[in-house]
Amino acid sequence: MLEIKVSRDECIGSGDCCIASPKVFSMHVRGYAIVVDPMGDTAENIIRAAKECPAMAISVIQNGEQIV
């Protein structure tokens, strides 16, 4: 299982993560991304979504090790 964190301080609200993995990420009404279902997509798609974040505001941790 992956642990997914979005830094509200770093998020610029581009929505790229929501496009890449819409079942996992959503946009909060205040304009930053949130995790709505950490098990809503494949690990591959979640990692891709994190890597596509232009602000690098998404961290993905697997087995205690940060992979993104």
HTML snippet that shows the backbone in 3Dmol.js (N, CA, C, O; Angstrom):
<script src="https://3Dmol.org/build/3Dmol-min.js"></script>
<div id="view" style="width:600px;height:400px;position:relative"></div>
<script>
const pdb = `
ATOM      1  N   MET A   1       0.826  -1.187   0.000  1.00  0.00           N
ATOM      2  CA  MET A   1       0.000   0.000   0.000  1.00  0.00           C
ATOM      3  C   MET A   1       0.870   1.250   0.000  1.00  0.00           C
ATOM      4  O   MET A   1       1.924   1.294   0.634  1.00  0.00           O
ATOM      5  N   LEU A   2       0.410   2.257  -0.720  1.00  0.00           N
ATOM      6  CA  LEU A   2       1.137   3.504  -0.815  1.00  0.00           C
ATOM      7  C   LEU A   2       0.576   4.531   0.162  1.00  0.00           C
ATOM      8  O   LEU A   2      -0.629   4.588   0.404  1.00  0.00           O
ATOM      9  N   GLU A   3       1.462   5.329   0.711  1.00  0.00           N
ATOM     10  CA  GLU A   3       1.057   6.483   1.505  1.00  0.00           C
ATOM     11  C   GLU A   3       1.269   7.706   0.621  1.00  0.00           C
ATOM     12  O   GLU A   3       2.367   7.922   0.107  1.00  0.00           O
ATOM     13  N   ILE A   4       0.229   8.498   0.446  1.00  0.00           N
ATOM     14  CA  ILE A   4       0.275   9.631  -0.463  1.00  0.00           C
ATOM     15  C   ILE A   4       0.024  10.906   0.338  1.00  0.00           C
ATOM     16  O   ILE A   4      -0.943  10.998   1.093  1.00  0.00           O
ATOM     17  N   LYS A   5       0.899  11.877   0.164  1.00  0.00           N
ATOM     18  CA  LYS A   5       0.754  13.152   0.872  1.00  0.00           C
ATOM     19  C   LYS A   5       0.853  14.294  -0.127  1.00  0.00           C
ATOM     20  O   LYS A   5       1.694  14.280  -1.025  1.00  0.00           O
ATOM     21  N   VAL A   6      -0.013  15.279   0.041  1.00  0.00           N
ATOM     22  CA  VAL A   6       0.046  16.498  -0.763  1.00  0.00           C
ATOM     23  C   VAL A   6       0.375  17.652   0.174  1.00  0.00           C
ATOM     24  O   VAL A   6      -0.329  17.882   1.158  1.00  0.00           O
ATOM     25  N   SER A   7       1.436  18.369  -0.133  1.00  0.00           N
ATOM     26  CA  SER A   7       1.810  19.538   0.664  1.00  0.00           C
ATOM     27  C   SER A   7       0.952  20.723   0.224  1.00  0.00           C
ATOM     28  O   SER A   7       1.088  21.220  -0.894  1.00  0.00           O
ATOM     29  N   ARG A   8       0.081  21.161   1.105  1.00  0.00           N
ATOM     30  CA  ARG A   8      -0.785  22.306   0.782  1.00  0.00           C
ATOM     31  C   ARG A   8       0.030  23.577   0.571  1.00  0.00           C
ATOM     32  O   ARG A   8      -0.363  24.451  -0.202  1.00  0.00           O
ATOM     33  N   ASP A   9       1.147  23.677   1.248  1.00  0.00           N
ATOM     34  CA  ASP A   9       1.995  24.857   1.101  1.00  0.00           C
ATOM     35  C   ASP A   9       2.665  24.912  -0.267  1.00  0.00           C
ATOM     36  O   ASP A   9       2.924  25.994  -0.792  1.00  0.00           O
ATOM     37  N   GLU A  10       2.943  23.755  -0.838  1.00  0.00           N
ATOM     38  CA  GLU A  10       3.641  23.700  -2.121  1.00  0.00           C
ATOM     39  C   GLU A  10       2.698  23.573  -3.316  1.00  0.00           C
ATOM     40  O   GLU A  10       3.058  23.965  -4.427  1.00  0.00           O
ATOM     41  N   CYS A  11       1.515  23.038  -3.109  1.00  0.00           N
ATOM     42  CA  CYS A  11       0.565  22.806  -4.200  1.00  0.00           C
ATOM     43  C   CYS A  11       0.158  24.142  -4.836  1.00  0.00           C
ATOM     44  O   CYS A  11      -0.203  25.092  -4.141  1.00  0.00           O
ATOM     45  N   ILE A  12       0.225  24.190  -6.174  1.00  0.00           N
ATOM     46  CA  ILE A  12      -0.156  25.402  -6.901  1.00  0.00           C
ATOM     47  C   ILE A  12      -1.518  25.246  -7.584  1.00  0.00           C
ATOM     48  O   ILE A  12      -1.975  26.157  -8.274  1.00  0.00           O
ATOM     49  N   GLY A  13      -2.160  24.102  -7.393  1.00  0.00           N
ATOM     50  CA  GLY A  13      -3.504  23.900  -7.921  1.00  0.00           C
ATOM     51  C   GLY A  13      -3.583  23.681  -9.413  1.00  0.00           C
ATOM     52  O   GLY A  13      -4.588  24.030 -10.034  1.00  0.00           O
ATOM     53  N   SER A  14      -2.550  23.113 -10.004  1.00  0.00           N
ATOM     54  CA  SER A  14      -2.556  22.892 -11.460  1.00  0.00           C
ATOM     55  C   SER A  14      -3.592  21.848 -11.888  1.00  0.00           C
ATOM     56  O   SER A  14      -4.123  21.914 -12.997  1.00  0.00           O
ATOM     57  N   GLY A  15      -3.874  20.892 -11.013  1.00  0.00           N
ATOM     58  CA  GLY A  15      -4.838  19.841 -11.325  1.00  0.00           C
ATOM     59  C   GLY A  15      -4.278  18.696 -12.141  1.00  0.00           C
ATOM     60  O   GLY A  15      -5.022  17.789 -12.515  1.00  0.00           O
ATOM     61  N   ASP A  16      -2.983  18.713 -12.426  1.00  0.00           N
ATOM     62  CA  ASP A  16      -2.384  17.636 -13.212  1.00  0.00           C
ATOM     63  C   ASP A  16      -2.568  16.271 -12.554  1.00  0.00           C
ATOM     64  O   ASP A  16      -2.776  15.272 -13.242  1.00  0.00           O
ATOM     65  N   CYS A  17      -2.492  16.228 -11.233  1.00  0.00           N
ATOM     66  CA  CYS A  17      -2.660  14.964 -10.516  1.00  0.00           C
ATOM     67  C   CYS A  17      -4.084  14.438 -10.683  1.00  0.00           C
ATOM     68  O   CYS A  17      -4.296  13.230 -10.790  1.00  0.00           O
ATOM     69  N   CYS A  18      -5.047  15.341 -10.704  1.00  0.00           N
ATOM     70  CA  CYS A  18      -6.453  14.951 -10.864  1.00  0.00           C
ATOM     71  C   CYS A  18      -6.713  14.377 -12.250  1.00  0.00           C
ATOM     72  O   CYS A  18      -7.541  13.481 -12.411  1.00  0.00           O
ATOM     73  N   ILE A  19      -6.016  14.884 -13.231  1.00  0.00           N
ATOM     74  CA  ILE A  19      -6.147  14.368 -14.595  1.00  0.00           C
ATOM     75  C   ILE A  19      -5.491  12.997 -14.695  1.00  0.00           C
ATOM     76  O   ILE A  19      -6.043  12.085 -15.310  1.00  0.00           O
ATOM     77  N   ALA A  20      -4.320  12.851 -14.096  1.00  0.00           N
ATOM     78  CA  ALA A  20      -3.580  11.596 -14.177  1.00  0.00           C
ATOM     79  C   ALA A  20      -4.215  10.480 -13.357  1.00  0.00           C
ATOM     80  O   ALA A  20      -4.145   9.314 -13.744  1.00  0.00           O
ATOM     81  N   SER A  21      -4.828  10.819 -12.240  1.00  0.00           N
ATOM     82  CA  SER A  21      -5.410   9.811 -11.359  1.00  0.00           C
ATOM     83  C   SER A  21      -6.650  10.384 -10.652  1.00  0.00           C
ATOM     84  O   SER A  21      -6.601  10.681  -9.459  1.00  0.00           O
ATOM     85  N   PRO A  22      -7.757  10.539 -11.387  1.00  0.00           N
ATOM     86  CA  PRO A  22      -8.934  11.236 -10.858  1.00  0.00           C
ATOM     87  C   PRO A  22      -9.661  10.539  -9.711  1.00  0.00           C
ATOM     88  O   PRO A  22     -10.418  11.186  -8.987  1.00  0.00           O
ATOM     89  N   LYS A  23      -9.450   9.247  -9.530  1.00  0.00           N
ATOM     90  CA  LYS A  23     -10.101   8.562  -8.414  1.00  0.00           C
ATOM     91  C   LYS A  23      -9.323   8.730  -7.115  1.00  0.00           C
ATOM     92  O   LYS A  23      -9.858   8.508  -6.028  1.00  0.00           O
ATOM     93  N   VAL A  24      -8.063   9.123  -7.233  1.00  0.00           N
ATOM     94  CA  VAL A  24      -7.214   9.313  -6.053  1.00  0.00           C
ATOM     95  C   VAL A  24      -7.174  10.779  -5.621  1.00  0.00           C
ATOM     96  O   VAL A  24      -7.258  11.086  -4.432  1.00  0.00           O
ATOM     97  N   PHE A  25      -7.046  11.673  -6.591  1.00  0.00           N
ATOM     98  CA  PHE A  25      -6.880  13.095  -6.291  1.00  0.00           C
ATOM     99  C   PHE A  25      -8.114  13.895  -6.709  1.00  0.00           C
ATOM    100  O   PHE A  25      -8.810  13.547  -7.663  1.00  0.00           O
ATOM    101  N   SER A  26      -8.359  14.959  -5.978  1.00  0.00           N
ATOM    102  CA  SER A  26      -9.424  15.898  -6.302  1.00  0.00           C
ATOM    103  C   SER A  26      -8.938  17.278  -5.888  1.00  0.00           C
ATOM    104  O   SER A  26      -7.975  17.415  -5.133  1.00  0.00           O
ATOM    105  N   MET A  27      -9.617  18.291  -6.394  1.00  0.00           N
ATOM    106  CA  MET A  27      -9.258  19.651  -6.018  1.00  0.00           C
ATOM    107  C   MET A  27     -10.180  20.133  -4.898  1.00  0.00           C
ATOM    108  O   MET A  27     -11.402  20.028  -5.003  1.00  0.00           O
ATOM    109  N   HIS A  28      -9.601  20.646  -3.854  1.00  0.00           N
ATOM    110  CA  HIS A  28     -10.335  21.247  -2.748  1.00  0.00           C
ATOM    111  C   HIS A  28     -10.903  22.579  -3.239  1.00  0.00           C
ATOM    112  O   HIS A  28     -10.337  23.199  -4.139  1.00  0.00           O
ATOM    113  N   VAL A  29     -11.992  23.011  -2.666  1.00  0.00           N
ATOM    114  CA  VAL A  29     -12.599  24.278  -3.080  1.00  0.00           C
ATOM    115  C   VAL A  29     -11.654  25.470  -2.900  1.00  0.00           C
ATOM    116  O   VAL A  29     -11.844  26.510  -3.532  1.00  0.00           O
ATOM    117  N   ARG A  30     -10.663  25.329  -2.063  1.00  0.00           N
ATOM    118  CA  ARG A  30      -9.689  26.408  -1.858  1.00  0.00           C
ATOM    119  C   ARG A  30      -8.527  26.367  -2.852  1.00  0.00           C
ATOM    120  O   ARG A  30      -7.601  27.173  -2.758  1.00  0.00           O
ATOM    121  N   GLY A  31      -8.574  25.421  -3.814  1.00  0.00           N
ATOM    122  CA  GLY A  31      -7.613  25.444  -4.908  1.00  0.00           C
ATOM    123  C   GLY A  31      -6.377  24.586  -4.775  1.00  0.00           C
ATOM    124  O   GLY A  31      -5.429  24.764  -5.540  1.00  0.00           O
ATOM    125  N   TYR A  32      -6.353  23.677  -3.847  1.00  0.00           N
ATOM    126  CA  TYR A  32      -5.214  22.761  -3.745  1.00  0.00           C
ATOM    127  C   TYR A  32      -5.705  21.321  -3.857  1.00  0.00           C
ATOM    128  O   TYR A  32      -6.874  21.027  -3.605  1.00  0.00           O
ATOM    129  N   ALA A  33      -4.795  20.432  -4.237  1.00  0.00           N
ATOM    130  CA  ALA A  33      -5.142  19.021  -4.414  1.00  0.00           C
ATOM    131  C   ALA A  33      -5.263  18.319  -3.071  1.00  0.00           C
ATOM    132  O   ALA A  33      -4.570  18.655  -2.110  1.00  0.00           O
ATOM    133  N   ILE A  34      -6.157  17.338  -3.024  1.00  0.00           N
ATOM    134  CA  ILE A  34      -6.312  16.490  -1.846  1.00  0.00           C
ATOM    135  C   ILE A  34      -6.392  15.038  -2.297  1.00  0.00           C
ATOM    136  O   ILE A  34      -6.743  14.752  -3.442  1.00  0.00           O
ATOM    137  N   VAL A  35      -6.069  14.139  -1.403  1.00  0.00           N
ATOM    138  CA  VAL A  35      -6.199  12.707  -1.659  1.00  0.00           C
ATOM    139  C   VAL A  35      -7.578  12.283  -1.167  1.00  0.00           C
ATOM    140  O   VAL A  35      -7.905  12.446   0.009  1.00  0.00           O
ATOM    141  N   VAL A  36      -8.387  11.733  -2.084  1.00  0.00           N
ATOM    142  CA  VAL A  36      -9.735  11.311  -1.709  1.00  0.00           C
ATOM    143  C   VAL A  36      -9.843   9.793  -1.552  1.00  0.00           C
ATOM    144  O   VAL A  36     -10.671   9.307  -0.782  1.00  0.00           O
ATOM    145  N   ASP A  37      -9.016   9.050  -2.275  1.00  0.00           N
ATOM    146  CA  ASP A  37      -9.028   7.589  -2.165  1.00  0.00           C
ATOM    147  C   ASP A  37      -7.643   7.051  -2.505  1.00  0.00           C
ATOM    148  O   ASP A  37      -7.337   6.849  -3.680  1.00  0.00           O
ATOM    149  N   PRO A  38      -6.797   6.815  -1.501  1.00  0.00           N
ATOM    150  CA  PRO A  38      -5.430   6.370  -1.764  1.00  0.00           C
ATOM    151  C   PRO A  38      -5.327   5.000  -2.434  1.00  0.00           C
ATOM    152  O   PRO A  38      -4.258   4.617  -2.911  1.00  0.00           O
ATOM    153  N   MET A  39      -6.430   4.270  -2.469  1.00  0.00           N
ATOM    154  CA  MET A  39      -6.419   2.961  -3.116  1.00  0.00           C
ATOM    155  C   MET A  39      -7.260   2.972  -4.397  1.00  0.00           C
ATOM    156  O   MET A  39      -7.648   1.917  -4.899  1.00  0.00           O
ATOM    157  N   GLY A  40      -7.536   4.166  -4.918  1.00  0.00           N
ATOM    158  CA  GLY A  40      -8.424   4.314  -6.056  1.00  0.00           C
ATOM    159  C   GLY A  40      -7.800   4.096  -7.413  1.00  0.00           C
ATOM    160  O   GLY A  40      -8.491   4.207  -8.425  1.00  0.00           O
ATOM    161  N   ASP A  41      -6.516   3.790  -7.472  1.00  0.00           N
ATOM    162  CA  ASP A  41      -5.839   3.604  -8.754  1.00  0.00           C
ATOM    163  C   ASP A  41      -4.634   2.702  -8.552  1.00  0.00           C
ATOM    164  O   ASP A  41      -4.290   2.344  -7.426  1.00  0.00           O
ATOM    165  N   THR A  42      -4.008   2.347  -9.644  1.00  0.00           N
ATOM    166  CA  THR A  42      -2.817   1.511  -9.570  1.00  0.00           C
ATOM    167  C   THR A  42      -1.645   2.326  -9.036  1.00  0.00           C
ATOM    168  O   THR A  42      -1.620   3.551  -9.153  1.00  0.00           O
ATOM    169  N   ALA A  43      -0.692   1.640  -8.460  1.00  0.00           N
ATOM    170  CA  ALA A  43       0.514   2.306  -7.962  1.00  0.00           C
ATOM    171  C   ALA A  43       1.207   3.043  -9.106  1.00  0.00           C
ATOM    172  O   ALA A  43       1.717   4.147  -8.913  1.00  0.00           O
ATOM    173  N   GLU A  44       1.227   2.454 -10.269  1.00  0.00           N
ATOM    174  CA  GLU A  44       1.873   3.066 -11.436  1.00  0.00           C
ATOM    175  C   GLU A  44       1.247   4.426 -11.764  1.00  0.00           C
ATOM    176  O   GLU A  44       1.965   5.397 -12.006  1.00  0.00           O
ATOM    177  N   ASN A  45      -0.076   4.497 -11.772  1.00  0.00           N
ATOM    178  CA  ASN A  45      -0.756   5.756 -12.084  1.00  0.00           C
ATOM    179  C   ASN A  45      -0.583   6.796 -10.990  1.00  0.00           C
ATOM    180  O   ASN A  45      -0.458   7.986 -11.279  1.00  0.00           O
ATOM    181  N   ILE A  46      -0.573   6.360  -9.743  1.00  0.00           N
ATOM    182  CA  ILE A  46      -0.376   7.289  -8.625  1.00  0.00           C
ATOM    183  C   ILE A  46       1.030   7.876  -8.675  1.00  0.00           C
ATOM    184  O   ILE A  46       1.213   9.078  -8.478  1.00  0.00           O
ATOM    185  N   ILE A  47       1.998   7.050  -8.932  1.00  0.00           N
ATOM    186  CA  ILE A  47       3.388   7.510  -9.035  1.00  0.00           C
ATOM    187  C   ILE A  47       3.540   8.467 -10.213  1.00  0.00           C
ATOM    188  O   ILE A  47       4.224   9.484 -10.102  1.00  0.00           O
ATOM    189  N   ARG A  48       2.911   8.150 -11.327  1.00  0.00           N
ATOM    190  CA  ARG A  48       2.961   9.024 -12.505  1.00  0.00           C
ATOM    191  C   ARG A  48       2.333  10.378 -12.169  1.00  0.00           C
ATOM    192  O   ARG A  48       2.876  11.423 -12.529  1.00  0.00           O
ATOM    193  N   ALA A  49       1.195  10.360 -11.483  1.00  0.00           N
ATOM    194  CA  ALA A  49       0.534  11.602 -11.094  1.00  0.00           C
ATOM    195  C   ALA A  49       1.450  12.452 -10.213  1.00  0.00           C
ATOM    196  O   ALA A  49       1.536  13.667 -10.395  1.00  0.00           O
ATOM    197  N   ALA A  50       2.123  11.823  -9.273  1.00  0.00           N
ATOM    198  CA  ALA A  50       3.043  12.548  -8.390  1.00  0.00           C
ATOM    199  C   ALA A  50       4.212  13.138  -9.169  1.00  0.00           C
ATOM    200  O   ALA A  50       4.628  14.267  -8.909  1.00  0.00           O
ATOM    201  N   LYS A  51       4.734  12.386 -10.111  1.00  0.00           N
ATOM    202  CA  LYS A  51       5.862  12.871 -10.913  1.00  0.00           C
ATOM    203  C   LYS A  51       5.460  13.994 -11.850  1.00  0.00           C
ATOM    204  O   LYS A  51       6.295  14.823 -12.214  1.00  0.00           O
ATOM    205  N   GLU A  52       4.190  14.038 -12.250  1.00  0.00           N
ATOM    206  CA  GLU A  52       3.712  15.080 -13.161  1.00  0.00           C
ATOM    207  C   GLU A  52       3.383  16.385 -12.447  1.00  0.00           C
ATOM    208  O   GLU A  52       3.121  17.394 -13.102  1.00  0.00           O
ATOM    209  N   CYS A  53       3.392  16.384 -11.134  1.00  0.00           N
ATOM    210  CA  CYS A  53       3.078  17.597 -10.379  1.00  0.00           C
ATOM    211  C   CYS A  53       4.154  18.655 -10.657  1.00  0.00           C
ATOM    212  O   CYS A  53       5.324  18.436 -10.342  1.00  0.00           O
ATOM    213  N   PRO A  54       3.769  19.806 -11.246  1.00  0.00           N
ATOM    214  CA  PRO A  54       4.771  20.828 -11.556  1.00  0.00           C
ATOM    215  C   PRO A  54       5.408  21.463 -10.323  1.00  0.00           C
ATOM    216  O   PRO A  54       6.511  22.004 -10.402  1.00  0.00           O
ATOM    217  N   ALA A  55       4.721  21.399  -9.190  1.00  0.00           N
ATOM    218  CA  ALA A  55       5.257  21.986  -7.955  1.00  0.00           C
ATOM    219  C   ALA A  55       5.967  20.950  -7.086  1.00  0.00           C
ATOM    220  O   ALA A  55       6.520  21.283  -6.038  1.00  0.00           O
ATOM    221  N   MET A  56       5.949  19.692  -7.529  1.00  0.00           N
ATOM    222  CA  MET A  56       6.536  18.596  -6.763  1.00  0.00           C
ATOM    223  C   MET A  56       5.976  18.567  -5.335  1.00  0.00           C
ATOM    224  O   MET A  56       6.709  18.377  -4.365  1.00  0.00           O
ATOM    225  N   ALA A  57       4.654  18.761  -5.237  1.00  0.00           N
ATOM    226  CA  ALA A  57       3.984  18.850  -3.940  1.00  0.00           C
ATOM    227  C   ALA A  57       3.466  17.507  -3.439  1.00  0.00           C
ATOM    228  O   ALA A  57       2.917  17.431  -2.339  1.00  0.00           O
ATOM    229  N   ILE A  58       3.631  16.450  -4.227  1.00  0.00           N
ATOM    230  CA  ILE A  58       3.091  15.140  -3.857  1.00  0.00           C
ATOM    231  C   ILE A  58       4.224  14.201  -3.481  1.00  0.00           C
ATOM    232  O   ILE A  58       5.194  14.045  -4.222  1.00  0.00           O
ATOM    233  N   SER A  59       4.085  13.576  -2.316  1.00  0.00           N
ATOM    234  CA  SER A  59       5.034  12.561  -1.866  1.00  0.00           C
ATOM    235  C   SER A  59       4.339  11.212  -1.886  1.00  0.00           C
ATOM    236  O   SER A  59       3.183  11.091  -1.482  1.00  0.00           O
ATOM    237  N   VAL A  60       5.048  10.205  -2.356  1.00  0.00           N
ATOM    238  CA  VAL A  60       4.534   8.840  -2.347  1.00  0.00           C
ATOM    239  C   VAL A  60       5.527   7.983  -1.576  1.00  0.00           C
ATOM    240  O   VAL A  60       6.716   7.946  -1.891  1.00  0.00           O
ATOM    241  N   ILE A  61       5.017   7.296  -0.562  1.00  0.00           N
ATOM    242  CA  ILE A  61       5.854   6.481   0.319  1.00  0.00           C
ATOM    243  C   ILE A  61       5.364   5.043   0.252  1.00  0.00           C
ATOM    244  O   ILE A  61       4.168   4.770   0.359  1.00  0.00           O
ATOM    245  N   GLN A  62       6.312   4.128   0.072  1.00  0.00           N
ATOM    246  CA  GLN A  62       5.980   2.705   0.025  1.00  0.00           C
ATOM    247  C   GLN A  62       6.930   1.972   0.960  1.00  0.00           C
ATOM    248  O   GLN A  62       8.150   2.103   0.858  1.00  0.00           O
ATOM    249  N   ASN A  63       6.355   1.206   1.864  1.00  0.00           N
ATOM    250  CA  ASN A  63       7.149   0.442   2.842  1.00  0.00           C
ATOM    251  C   ASN A  63       8.131   1.334   3.601  1.00  0.00           C
ATOM    252  O   ASN A  63       9.273   0.945   3.844  1.00  0.00           O
ATOM    253  N   GLY A  64       7.680   2.527   3.971  1.00  0.00           N
ATOM    254  CA  GLY A  64       8.513   3.436   4.750  1.00  0.00           C
ATOM    255  C   GLY A  64       9.555   4.185   3.956  1.00  0.00           C
ATOM    256  O   GLY A  64      10.325   4.952   4.534  1.00  0.00           O
ATOM    257  N   GLU A  65       9.608   3.990   2.638  1.00  0.00           N
ATOM    258  CA  GLU A  65      10.610   4.642   1.802  1.00  0.00           C
ATOM    259  C   GLU A  65       9.935   5.586   0.815  1.00  0.00           C
ATOM    260  O   GLU A  65       9.005   5.191   0.113  1.00  0.00           O
ATOM    261  N   GLN A  66      10.401   6.828   0.761  1.00  0.00           N
ATOM    262  CA  GLN A  66       9.822   7.775  -0.178  1.00  0.00           C
ATOM    263  C   GLN A  66      10.306   7.434  -1.576  1.00  0.00           C
ATOM    264  O   GLN A  66      11.509   7.384  -1.829  1.00  0.00           O
ATOM    265  N   ILE A  67       9.356   7.196  -2.493  1.00  0.00           N
ATOM    266  CA  ILE A  67       9.726   6.850  -3.861  1.00  0.00           C
ATOM    267  C   ILE A  67       9.485   8.000  -4.835  1.00  0.00           C
ATOM    268  O   ILE A  67      10.011   7.992  -5.948  1.00  0.00           O
ATOM    269  N   VAL A  68       8.700   8.980  -4.425  1.00  0.00           N
ATOM    270  CA  VAL A  68       8.508  10.204  -5.219  1.00  0.00           C
ATOM    271  C   VAL A  68       8.486  11.370  -4.260  1.00  0.00           C
ATOM    272  O   VAL A  68       8.337  12.516  -4.685  1.00  0.00           O
TER     273      VAL A  68
END
`;
const viewer = $3Dmol.createViewer("view");
viewer.addModel(pdb, "pdb");
viewer.setStyle({}, {cartoon: {color: "spectrum"}});
viewer.zoomTo();
viewer.render();
</script>
